[in-house]
Structures are given as C-alpha cells and as structure tokens.
C-alpha cells in the first residue's frame, strides 16, 4: 500500500505522529515515547506498518534527557528499547553506517 503524498514542512512545525497516521491511514502505529525526534519514517512494504527510528539519535536524546554519558545512554537503549518486543508493530531501530 503506497503512502499518500504529504506537504513538506520542517519537522519542528508539524506533528510527525499525526503526519504518519494520516499518510498510512493506520491509527494503530506504535511509537516509542519521547523519541519523536529520532523518527526516520515508516516501513510500508507490508502491513502492519512499523515506525523506523535512528539509533544514533535515540542515544543523543537519552543523553540529553537524562544527563547520561554515551555508554549509559547506549546501554539503556539496547536493553530497554532496541531489545523490547511489543508485538508485530514493534518499531524498527536502524544504525546508520557512516
């Protein structure tokens, strides 16, 4: 199912969750709380749709939110976010190769 085209605006001026729900028509998308700035998009090749997050951005968000160093944030992310299975709609976490 292809996504609906959307207007391009800066992420700070729109609600990314609302945009993705509108694009996919799926009100059951599963989002990771407090990590919207790390959203890359949505996997839309098959249903159910799954939200895609950038692992590097997640670690940076955790460092800032909790005043943690890299190792603390990375360890927390691995055990409490990336390894958590919450059903077939579990988000996808991607490490960008630089």
C-alpha positions as CSV (number, residue, x, y, z in Angstrom):
1,X,0.0,0.0,0.0
2,X,1.7,3.2,-1.1
3,X,1.9,6.2,1.2
4,X,-0.2,9.3,0.5
5,X,1.9,12.3,-0.6
6,X,2.4,15.0,2.1
7,X,3.3,18.6,2.2
8,X,6.9,19.2,3.0
9,X,7.4,21.3,6.1
10,X,10.1,21.4,8.7
11,X,9.7,18.7,11.3
12,X,9.6,21.4,14.1
13,X,6.4,22.8,12.5
14,X,4.4,19.6,12.3
15,X,3.4,16.7,14.4
16,X,5.3,13.7,13.0
17,X,3.0,11.2,14.6
18,X,-0.1,12.8,13.2
19,X,1.5,13.0,9.7
20,X,2.5,9.3,9.7
21,X,-1.0,8.2,10.8
22,X,-2.5,10.4,8.1
23,X,-0.1,9.0,5.4
24,X,-0.6,5.4,6.3
25,X,-4.2,5.5,7.4
26,X,-3.2,3.4,10.3
27,X,-4.3,4.7,13.7
28,X,-2.6,1.8,15.5
29,X,1.0,2.8,14.7
30,X,3.3,2.1,17.7
31,X,5.6,4.9,18.7
32,X,8.4,5.0,21.3
33,X,7.6,7.6,23.9
34,X,9.8,10.7,23.9
35,X,11.8,9.7,20.8
36,X,9.9,11.5,18.0
37,X,13.0,13.5,17.0
38,X,14.6,10.1,16.1
39,X,11.8,9.0,13.7
40,X,13.1,8.4,10.2
41,X,9.9,7.2,8.7
42,X,7.6,4.2,8.4
43,X,8.2,0.7,6.9
44,X,5.4,0.5,4.4
45,X,6.2,-2.5,2.2
46,X,3.8,-4.7,4.2
47,X,1.3,-4.4,6.9
48,X,1.3,-3.8,9.7
49,X,3.2,-0.6,9.2
50,X,6.2,-0.1,11.6
51,X,7.8,3.1,12.6
52,X,11.6,3.4,11.9
53,X,13.9,5.1,14.3
54,X,17.6,6.2,14.1
55,X,19.6,4.6,16.9
56,X,22.2,7.4,17.0
57,X,19.6,10.0,17.5
58,X,17.9,7.9,20.2
59,X,21.2,7.7,22.2
60,X,21.7,11.5,21.8
61,X,18.1,12.1,23.0
62,X,18.7,9.9,26.1
63,X,22.0,11.6,26.9
64,X,20.3,15.0,26.8
65,X,17.1,14.0,28.7
66,X,18.9,12.1,31.4
67,X,22.3,13.8,31.6
68,X,23.9,10.5,30.8
69,X,27.2,9.8,29.1
70,X,27.3,7.9,25.8
71,X,27.9,4.5,27.5
72,X,25.0,4.9,29.9
73,X,22.6,6.0,27.2
74,X,23.7,3.3,24.8
75,X,23.4,0.5,27.3
76,X,19.9,1.7,28.4
77,X,18.8,1.9,24.7
78,X,20.0,-1.6,24.0
79,X,18.3,-3.3,26.9
80,X,15.2,-1.2,27.3
81,X,14.4,0.0,23.7
82,X,16.0,-2.0,20.9
83,X,15.6,-5.4,22.5
84,X,12.0,-4.9,23.6
85,X,9.5,-6.8,21.6
86,X,6.0,-5.4,21.9
87,X,4.2,-7.4,19.2
88,X,4.1,-7.3,15.4
89,X,4.1,-3.5,15.4
90,X,7.4,-3.2,17.3
91,X,9.3,-0.3,15.9
92,X,12.4,-0.8,13.7
93,X,15.7,0.6,15.1
94,X,18.4,1.3,12.5
95,X,22.0,2.2,12.9
96,X,23.2,4.4,10.1
97,X,26.5,3.4,8.5
98,X,28.7,6.4,8.1
